[in-house]
Amino acid sequence: MEMPIQQEAFTGRRLAIRIAGLFKGPRLIIDGAEAKGRRQRYTVRDNSGKEVIIRLRTNHVDPIPKVEIGAKVIELARRLRWYEYVDGPPDSFGVRGWRPWSSGRTSSRTVQRSGIPL
């Protein structure tokens, strides 16, 4: 999923962030192509031809980073609240709070054979 960034220095160009996935971190997209950078730090040219440093600030849990263009920090989405970190992703495994050993659908013998303590 891509999230567009509105910045005066890049008007008319498509500047976006591709949010982090399970095995890849967030990436910077300029005009449809992935920008080359190291450690979430990218050096790109703006519309006037000046080199601008763009940094992606992550906290390694939230998939949407803060974007730092020069000295200006852009927050694309609000930060997660503390209870959103604790609660986990909404609707994990299709049903909230799903646990195979407490669903009531298996007999105690099946649970004991699988090695899960009662």
DOMIBA-25465 format. One line per field, with one value per atom (N, C-alpha, C, CB): residue in three letters; x, y, z; atom name; residue number from 1. Coordinates in steps of 0.2 Angstrom, whole numbers, plus 5000, padded with zeros to 4 digits. Glycine has a CB too. Example, Ala and Ser with C-alpha at 12.3 -4.5 7.8 and 13.67 -1.06 7.14 Angstrom:
% residues 2
code: ALA ALA ALA ALA SER SER SER SER
u: 5066 5062 5066 5057 5064 5068 5064 5070
v: 4972 4978 4984 4978 4989 4995 5000 4997
w: 5039 5039 5039 5045 5035 5036 5039 5029
site: N CA C CB N CA C CB
pos: 1 1 1 1 2 2 2 2
END
This chain:
% residues 118
code: MET MET MET MET GLU GLU GLU GLU MET MET MET MET PRO PRO PRO PRO ILE ILE ILE ILE GLN GLN GLN GLN GLN GLN GLN GLN GLU GLU GLU GLU ALA ALA ALA ALA PHE PHE PHE PHE THR THR THR THR GLY GLY GLY GLY ARG ARG ARG ARG ARG ARG ARG ARG LEU LEU LEU LEU ALA ALA ALA ALA ILE ILE ILE ILE ARG ARG ARG ARG ILE ILE ILE ILE ALA ALA ALA ALA GLY GLY GLY GLY LEU LEU LEU LEU PHE PHE PHE PHE LYS LYS LYS LYS GLY GLY GLY GLY PRO PRO PRO PRO ARG ARG ARG ARG LEU LEU LEU LEU ILE ILE ILE ILE ILE ILE ILE ILE ASP ASP ASP ASP GLY GLY GLY GLY ALA ALA ALA ALA GLU GLU GLU GLU ALA ALA ALA ALA LYS LYS LYS LYS GLY GLY GLY GLY ARG ARG ARG ARG ARG ARG ARG ARG GLN GLN GLN GLN ARG ARG ARG ARG TYR TYR TYR TYR THR THR THR THR VAL VAL VAL VAL ARG ARG ARG ARG ASP ASP ASP ASP ASN ASN ASN ASN SER SER SER SER GLY GLY GLY GLY LYS LYS LYS LYS GLU GLU GLU GLU VAL VAL VAL VAL ILE ILE ILE ILE ILE ILE ILE ILE ARG ARG ARG ARG LEU LEU LEU LEU ARG ARG ARG ARG THR THR THR THR ASN ASN ASN ASN HIS HIS HIS HIS VAL VAL VAL VAL ASP ASP ASP ASP PRO PRO PRO PRO ILE ILE ILE ILE PRO PRO PRO PRO LYS LYS LYS LYS VAL VAL VAL VAL GLU GLU GLU GLU ILE ILE ILE ILE GLY GLY GLY GLY ALA ALA ALA ALA LYS LYS LYS LYS VAL VAL VAL VAL ILE ILE ILE ILE GLU GLU GLU GLU LEU LEU LEU LEU ALA ALA ALA ALA ARG ARG ARG ARG ARG ARG ARG ARG LEU LEU LEU LEU ARG ARG ARG ARG TRP TRP TRP TRP TYR TYR TYR TYR GLU GLU GLU GLU TYR TYR TYR TYR VAL VAL VAL VAL ASP ASP ASP ASP GLY GLY GLY GLY PRO PRO PRO PRO PRO PRO PRO PRO ASP ASP ASP ASP SER SER SER SER PHE PHE PHE PHE GLY GLY GLY GLY VAL VAL VAL VAL ARG ARG ARG ARG GLY GLY GLY GLY TRP TRP TRP TRP ARG ARG ARG ARG PRO PRO PRO PRO TRP TRP TRP TRP SER SER SER SER SER SER SER SER GLY GLY GLY GLY ARG ARG ARG ARG THR THR THR THR SER SER SER SER SER SER SER SER ARG ARG ARG ARG THR THR THR THR VAL VAL VAL VAL GLN GLN GLN GLN ARG ARG ARG ARG SER SER SER SER GLY GLY GLY GLY ILE ILE ILE ILE PRO PRO PRO PRO LEU LEU LEU LEU
u: 5004 5000 5004 4995 5003 5007 5003 5008 5006 5003 5007 5004 5003 5006 5008 5001 5014 5016 5016 5024 5013 5012 5018 5005 5022 5027 5028 5034 5030 5030 5036 5031 5042 5048 5047 5054 5042 5041 5034 5041 5031 5025 5026 5023 5020 5020 5024 5024 5027 5030 5026 5038 5026 5023 5028 5020 5027 5031 5027 5034 5029 5025 5029 5020 5026 5029 5025 5029 5029 5026 5027 5029 5022 5022 5025 5015 5028 5032 5027 5034 5030 5027 5030 5028 5029 5031 5038 5027 5041 5049 5052 5050 5049 5052 5050 5051 5055 5053 5050 5060 5048 5045 5050 5043 5047 5052 5049 5052 5053 5052 5051 5057 5045 5043 5043 5037 5047 5047 5045 5054 5040 5038 5037 5043 5034 5033 5039 5030 5045 5051 5053 5056 5056 5058 5065 5059 5066 5072 5077 5071 5083 5089 5091 5095 5092 5095 5098 5089 5100 5103 5100 5111 5098 5096 5090 5102 5086 5080 5082 5076 5087 5089 5091 5096 5087 5087 5090 5080 5094 5096 5093 5104 5088 5085 5085 5077 5084 5084 5077 5087 5075 5069 5068 5068 5062 5061 5066 5054 5069 5074 5081 5074 5082 5088 5093 5092 5090 5094 5093 5092 5099 5099 5095 5106 5090 5087 5087 5079 5088 5089 5082 5094 5079 5073 5074 5068 5072 5073 5066 5077 5066 5060 5061 5058 5057 5058 5053 5057 5055 5051 5052 5052 5047 5048 5048 5043 5049 5049 5043 5055 5038 5031 5026 5029 5026 5021 5023 5020 5019 5021 5022 5016 5019 5019 5024 5012 5029 5034 5032 5041 5036 5036 5041 5038 5040 5044 5048 5040 5054 5058 5061 5063 5059 5061 5065 5056 5072 5076 5075 5074 5072 5071 5063 5073 5059 5052 5050 5048 5046 5043 5036 5044 5034 5028 5025 5027 5019 5016 5011 5014 5011 5006 5000 5009 5001 4995 4997 4994 4992 4993 4996 4986 5000 5004 4999 5009 5001 4996 4996 4999 4991 4990 4993 4982 4994 4997 4993 4999 4986 4982 4982 4975 4983 4983 4989 4983 4995 5001 4999 5007 4996 4994 4989 4992 4984 4978 4980 4973 4985 4987 4983 4987 4984 4980 4973 4983 4968 4961 4959 4957 4956 4953 4958 4950 4963 4968 4965 4974 4967 4964 4957 4966 4954 4947 4942 4945 4944 4940 4945 4937 4942 4946 4947 4943 4953 4954 4954 4949 4955 4955 4961 4955 4959 4964 4962 4965 4966 4963 4962 4968 4965 4964 4959 4971 4956 4950 4944 4952 4943 4938 4932 4939 4933 4928 4926 4922 4929 4927 4931 4929 4937 4941 4940 4948 4941 4940 4947 4939 4947 4953 4958 4951 4956 4961 4965 4958 4962 4965 4970 4960 4968 4972 4978 4968 4977 4983 4988 4980 4985 4990 4994 4985 4991 4994 5000 4989 5000 5005 5004 5012 4998 4996 4993 4990 4996 4993 4986 4998 4983 4976 4975 4972
v: 4994 5000 5006 5000 5011 5017 5023 5019 5027 5033 5039 5033 5044 5049 5055 5053 5058 5064 5070 5062 5075 5082 5086 5085 5088 5093 5098 5089 5104 5110 5109 5116 5106 5105 5100 5103 5095 5090 5090 5083 5097 5097 5095 5105 5091 5089 5082 5093 5080 5073 5069 5073 5062 5058 5055 5052 5058 5056 5052 5062 5046 5042 5037 5038 5034 5029 5023 5031 5017 5011 5008 5006 5006 5005 4998 5005 4997 4991 4985 4991 4979 4973 4968 4970 4962 4957 4956 4950 4956 4955 4961 4949 4966 4972 4979 4973 4983 4989 4994 4993 5000 5005 5008 5011 5009 5012 5018 5006 5022 5029 5027 5034 5030 5029 5036 5026 5037 5044 5043 5048 5046 5045 5037 5048 5034 5027 5022 5026 5024 5020 5020 5022 5015 5014 5018 5007 5023 5027 5022 5033 5023 5020 5023 5019 5020 5023 5018 5027 5020 5016 5018 5017 5013 5013 5019 5015 5018 5023 5030 5022 5031 5038 5038 5040 5043 5044 5051 5042 5052 5058 5059 5059 5063 5064 5072 5062 5073 5080 5082 5080 5088 5091 5095 5096 5098 5101 5107 5104 5110 5115 5112 5120 5106 5103 5102 5106 5104 5104 5097 5109 5094 5088 5089 5085 5084 5084 5078 5086 5078 5071 5070 5072 5064 5061 5055 5060 5056 5050 5047 5052 5041 5038 5035 5032 5038 5037 5032 5043 5026 5020 5018 5014 5015 5013 5005 5015 5002 4995 4991 4992 4994 4990 4993 4991 5000 5003 5003 5010 5000 5000 5006 4995 5012 5018 5023 5021 5025 5029 5036 5028 5040 5047 5049 5051 5054 5056 5063 5057 5063 5069 5071 5068 5077 5080 5086 5082 5086 5092 5092 5099 5098 5099 5098 5106 5097 5096 5089 5099 5088 5081 5080 5079 5075 5074 5068 5074 5068 5062 5060 5064 5054 5052 5049 5047 5046 5044 5044 5036 5045 5045 5039 5046 5040 5035 5030 5037 5024 5019 5021 5012 5020 5020 5014 5021 5015 5010 5003 5012 5004 4998 4995 5000 4998 4995 4991 5001 4992 4988 4982 4992 4982 4977 4972 4979 4975 4971 4968 4976 4970 4966 4968 4959 4965 4967 4965 4964 4970 4968 4962 4974 4958 4952 4947 4955 4946 4941 4934 4941 4930 4923 4923 4919 4929 4929 4930 4923 4928 4929 4932 4923 4937 4940 4935 4946 4934 4930 4923 4931 4921 4914 4910 4913 4904 4900 4893 4901 4889 4882 4878 4878 4879 4875 4877 4875 4883 4885 4886 4892 4883 4884 4879 4883 4874 4870 4865 4874 4865 4860 4854 4863 4853 4847 4844 4849 4838 4834 4835 4826 4833 4834 4829 4832 4823 4818 4822 4812 4825 4828 4833 4831 4837 4843 4840 4847 4834 4831 4828 4826 4825 4822 4827 4818 4833 4838 4842 4843 4840 4843 4850 4844 4852 4858 4857 4862 4860 4859 4862 4862 4858 4860 4866 4854
w: 5000 5000 5000 5006 4996 4995 4998 4988 5002 5005 5002 5013 4999 4995 5001 4991 4999 5003 4999 5005 5003 5000 5002 5001 4998 4999 4994 5000 4996 4991 4986 4994 4989 4985 4979 4989 4980 4975 4972 4979 4970 4967 4960 4967 4958 4951 4950 4946 4955 4956 4960 4957 4959 4964 4969 4960 4975 4981 4985 4984 4987 4991 4996 4987 5001 5005 5004 5013 5003 5003 5010 4997 5013 5020 5021 5023 5027 5029 5028 5036 5026 5026 5031 5019 5031 5036 5036 5035 5030 5029 5027 5025 5024 5022 5025 5014 5026 5029 5025 5032 5027 5023 5017 5027 5012 5006 5003 5001 5000 4997 4990 4998 4987 4980 4977 4979 4972 4968 4961 4969 4958 4951 4949 4947 4954 4953 4953 4946 4955 4955 4963 4951 4965 4972 4972 4974 4977 4977 4981 4981 4979 4982 4988 4977 4994 5000 5005 5004 5010 5015 5022 5015 5026 5032 5033 5037 5029 5029 5028 5035 5024 5023 5015 5027 5012 5005 5003 5002 4998 4995 4988 4995 4987 4981 4979 4982 4973 4970 4970 4963 4972 4972 4965 4978 4964 4958 4956 4958 4961 4959 4958 4965 4959 4957 4964 4952 4969 4975 4978 4981 4981 4985 4991 4985 4993 4999 5002 4998 5009 5012 5015 5018 5014 5016 5021 5011 5027 5032 5034 5038 5034 5037 5044 5032 5049 5056 5058 5060 5060 5062 5069 5057 5072 5079 5079 5083 5073 5072 5074 5076 5076 5077 5073 5085 5072 5068 5060 5070 5056 5049 5045 5045 5048 5044 5048 5044 5044 5047 5047 5044 5051 5051 5045 5057 5041 5036 5038 5029 5037 5039 5032 5044 5030 5024 5026 5018 5026 5028 5036 5025 5038 5045 5047 5048 5042 5043 5044 5037 5049 5050 5048 5058 5044 5042 5045 5034 5048 5051 5046 5058 5043 5038 5042 5034 5047 5051 5058 5049 5063 5070 5072 5073 5078 5081 5084 5086 5085 5088 5096 5087 5099 5106 5109 5108 5116 5120 5119 5127 5120 5120 5113 5123 5108 5101 5100 5096 5104 5104 5108 5106 5113 5118 5115 5125 5112 5109 5103 5107 5099 5093 5087 5094 5081 5076 5077 5069 5074 5075 5071 5074 5073 5070 5068 5063 5072 5071 5071 5075 5066 5065 5064 5072 5062 5060 5066 5057 5072 5078 5083 5080 5087 5092 5098 5095 5100 5106 5104 5111 5098 5096 5099 5089 5103 5106 5104 5113 5101 5100 5106 5095 5112 5117 5122 5122 5120 5124 5120 5128 5114 5110 5112 5103 5116 5118 5113 5120 5107 5102 5102 5095 5106 5106 5113 5105 5112 5119 5123 5117 5129 5133 5131 5140 5128 5125 5119 5123 5115 5109 5112 5104 5116 5119 5122 5124 5126 5130 5125 5135 5119 5114 5111 5109 5110 5106 5110 5103 5116 5121 5124 5116 5123 5126 5132 5121 5138 5144 5145 5150 5150 5151 5156 5154
site: N CA C CB N CA C CB N CA C CB N CA C CB N CA C CB N CA C CB N CA C CB N CA C CB N CA C CB N CA C CB N CA C CB N CA C CB N CA C CB N CA C CB N CA C CB N CA C CB N CA C CB N CA C CB N CA C CB N CA C CB N CA C CB N CA C CB N CA C CB N CA C CB N CA C CB N CA C CB N CA C CB N CA C CB N CA C CB N CA C CB N CA C CB N CA C CB N CA C CB N CA C CB N CA C CB N CA C CB N CA C CB N CA C CB N CA C CB N CA C CB N CA C CB N CA C CB N CA C CB N CA C CB N CA C CB N CA C CB N CA C CB N CA C CB N CA C CB N CA C CB N CA C CB N CA C CB N CA C CB N CA C CB N CA C CB N CA C CB N CA C CB N CA C CB N CA C CB N CA C CB N CA C CB N CA C CB N CA C CB N CA C CB N CA C CB N CA C CB N CA C CB N CA C CB N CA C CB N CA C CB N CA C CB N CA C CB N CA C CB N CA C CB N CA C CB N CA C CB N CA C CB N CA C CB N CA C CB N CA C CB N CA C CB N CA C CB N CA C CB N CA C CB N CA C CB N CA C CB N CA C CB N CA C CB N CA C CB N CA C CB N CA C CB N CA C CB N CA C CB N CA C CB N CA C CB N CA C CB N CA C CB N CA C CB N CA C CB N CA C CB N CA C CB N CA C CB N CA C CB N CA C CB N CA C CB N CA C CB N CA C CB N CA C CB N CA C CB N CA C CB N CA C CB N CA C CB N CA C CB N CA C CB N CA C CB N CA C CB N CA C CB N CA C CB
pos: 1 1 1 1 2 2 2 2 3 3 3 3 4 4 4 4 5 5 5 5 6 6 6 6 7 7 7 7 8 8 8 8 9 9 9 9 10 10 10 10 11 11 11 11 12 12 12 12 13 13 13 13 14 14 14 14 15 15 15 15 16 16 16 16 17 17 17 17 18 18 18 18 19 19 19 19 20 20 20 20 21 21 21 21 22 22 22 22 23 23 23 23 24 24 24 24 25 25 25 25 26 26 26 26 27 27 27 27 28 28 28 28 29 29 29 29 30 30 30 30 31 31 31 31 32 32 32 32 33 33 33 33 34 34 34 34 35 35 35 35 36 36 36 36 37 37 37 37 38 38 38 38 39 39 39 39 40 40 40 40 41 41 41 41 42 42 42 42 43 43 43 43 44 44 44 44 45 45 45 45 46 46 46 46 47 47 47 47 48 48 48 48 49 49 49 49 50 50 50 50 51 51 51 51 52 52 52 52 53 53 53 53 54 54 54 54 55 55 55 55 56 56 56 56 57 57 57 57 58 58 58 58 59 59 59 59 60 60 60 60 61 61 61 61 62 62 62 62 63 63 63 63 64 64 64 64 65 65 65 65 66 66 66 66 67 67 67 67 68 68 68 68 69 69 69 69 70 70 70 70 71 71 71 71 72 72 72 72 73 73 73 73 74 74 74 74 75 75 75 75 76 76 76 76 77 77 77 77 78 78 78 78 79 79 79 79 80 80 80 80 81 81 81 81 82 82 82 82 83 83 83 83 84 84 84 84 85 85 85 85 86 86 86 86 87 87 87 87 88 88 88 88 89 89 89 89 90 90 90 90 91 91 91 91 92 92 92 92 93 93 93 93 94 94 94 94 95 95 95 95 96 96 96 96 97 97 97 97 98 98 98 98 99 99 99 99 100 100 100 100 101 101 101 101 102 102 102 102 103 103 103 103 104 104 104 104 105 105 105 105 106 106 106 106 107 107 107 107 108 108 108 108 109 109 109 109 110 110 110 110 111 111 111 111 112 112 112 112 113 113 113 113 114 114 114 114 115 115 115 115 116 116 116 116 117 117 117 117 118 118 118 118
END
